[in-house]
Amino acid sequence: MRMERYRKIIWENLRHFFLLPFLTATGIFLVTALMFNLSALSEREAAKPIEFFLSFVGVMLLTPVFYPEQNQELRDVISSKRTSYLVVCALRVVCSVAAAAVLVTLFAGLLKWNESAVTNAHSYGGLATAVFLGAIGFCVAGITDNTTLGYMAAVLYYLLNYGMKDRLGKFYLFSMSAGRFEGKEWLFLGALVLIAGTFAVLFFRRKRWGY
């Protein structure tokens, strides 16, 4: 019975919440494919479109997870449901990460089809970069209850990577483009901490919100 309820929630969110973020992320995928030369690239060159532009699919998919409930009327509807609001958001996160994985994998496949030197590290590293950047937006949007601030925070961190470069250490977004294909697991870990921390903060606000 519970699984059936979760399937219904997922389907409703795919219809009402997920479509626009996914279409936006797909648009970024297509623009990246058109903007960059994808043919016969070296490993470092192949990493550039993935890290410098495709990473924004994570921002488009994860940052607006809380956006629908910023409308008070929708919050009232959610609060009347049997399933917790945070469970609904967690399911949205799972769908968003899965969609990001599909888009990054497809892009890596497109590079490989164009005879570029693409390895599994490109897919893994590209997904890590996208999810981490999206998790920054997710965290700020969730805690501030303002999706616009979430987008701004993600873009700000992205821009910091141009100015600070290696001073960001293991959380430098463009490491593959610099020739380092190891260490991207730190971005996954950072994303996990940001997402879990956001849910923890919202959980302790549940009495105030009534979810």
N, C-alpha and C positions, 0 to 999 in steps of 0.2 A: 504493500500500500504506500509506504514511504517512497520507494523508488518510482512508483507511478506519479506521485506528487512532484518529485524532483524533475522527472521527465517533462511534466507539464510546465513547470517553472522555466526550465531551459528553453522549451519551445516558445513560450510567451516572450521571454527576453530576447530570443533570437529574432522574433518578429518585430518587437516594439523598441528594443534598445540597441541590438547588435548591428542592424543593417547599415545605418549611417556610418558608424565608426569603421566597419569593415569595408564599405565602399571607399571611404577616405583613404584607408590604408592601401587598398588595391590601387587607388589613383597614384599614391606615392610609388608603389611598385612599378606601375606603367611609366611614370615620368622618369624614374631612375633608369629604366631600361632604354628609354629614348634619349636621355641626356648623356649617358656614358657610352663610350666605345666598349663593347663586350667581347671583341674578337681577339684571340691569341694573346691574352694578357698573362703576365707573370703572376706569381702568387701574391706579391705585394700590390701590384696594380689591380688585381682582381678583388683585393680586400677593400680598395678605396670606395667604389660605389656602395658596397655593403655597409661599411662603417660610417661614411660621410653623409649618406642620404637615406639608404634603406632602413637605417636604425630608427627613423621616425615612425615606422609602422607601429612600433611599440608604444610610442606616445599617443598616436591616434586611437589605439585600441584600449589601452589601460587607463589613461587619464580620465576619460568621461564615464568610468564605471559608476560613480555616484551621482552623475548629472541628473538623471530622471527625478530623483527624490529631493532635489533642491527646490522643486515645486511643492509647496506645503500641502496642496490638495492630494498629490500623489503620496506624500508621506503619510497622510491620514489613511489612505487606502491600504498602504503597505502595513501600517500598524495594526490594521484589523485582520490581516491574514494570519493563518496558522503558522506558516513558515517564517522564521526570523529574517529580518531585513538583511542581516549580515551574511546569512546563508545564501540568500539571493545574490548578494554582491560577490561572494566567494565563487559561486557558479559562473558569474560573469567573468571573473578573473581567469578561471580555467578556460572558458571559451576564447577569451582574448589571447591568452598565451598560445593556445592551440592554433589559432588563426595566424598569429605571428610566425609560429614554427612552419606552417604551410607556406606562407609567402616567402620567408627566407630560404627555405629548401627549394622552392620553385625557382627563385632567382639564382641560387647556386647551380641548379640544373641548367638554367638558361646560359649561364657562363660556360659551363662544361660543354654544352651543345655547340657553343661558338669557339670551342677548342682553346679555352683559357685554362690555366693551371690551377684548377680548383680542387681542394681537398675537403675532407670532412671537417677540418678545422675551420674552414670558412663558414659552413652552415652552423656549427656549434658556436663559434665566436660571434657570428652575426646575430644569432638568436640571443646570446647573452647580452650583447650591446643593446639590442632593441628592447629586451625585457627590463634591463637595468634603467635605461633612460625613461621608459614608460613607467617604471615603479616610482621614480622621482616625482613625476607628474601625478601619479595615483596617490602617493603619500600626501603631498601638499594639498591636492584637491579634496581628499578625504578629511584631513584634519582641519583645514580652513573652511570647508563647506563651500569652496569656490573653485569651479573647474578652470576658469580663466587663469587664476594664480597657479594652478597645476601645470598648465601649458607653459606659462612664463618661466616657472622653475626649471622645467625640463630643457627649455631653450637656453636659459642662462647657464645651466651646467654644460650643455653642449658647447656653448661659446667659450666657456672657461678652458675647455680642452685645447683650444687654439692658442690661448695665452699662456697657460700654465704647463701644458704638455706633460712631460715626464714627472713633473712635481706632484701630479695626482697619483703617482705610483701604480698600484694594481688596479686602480679605478680609472685609468686613462682609457678613453673610449677607442682611440685610433691605434692601438698597439699592433694590430696585424698589418696595417699600412706602413708601420715603422719596421716591419720585419720580425715581430715577436708574435708567434702563434700559440704560445702557452700562457697560462694564467687567467684565461677568461672565466674560469670557474669562480673567481673572486667577484665578478660582476653578477653571476647567478646568486651567490651567497648574499651580496649586498641587496639585490632585488628581493630576496626572500625576507631579509631583515626588515626592509622598508615596508613590504606588504603585510607581514605579520605584525609589525609595530603599529601600522595604521589600524588594523583590525582590533588590536588590543586597546588602543585609545578609544575607538568607537564603541567597543564593548563596555568600557567603563563610563561611557556617556549614555548608555542605553536607557537609564531611568529618566534622564532629562528628555530624551527623544521619544521615549515610549515604544521603542522597537524591541 
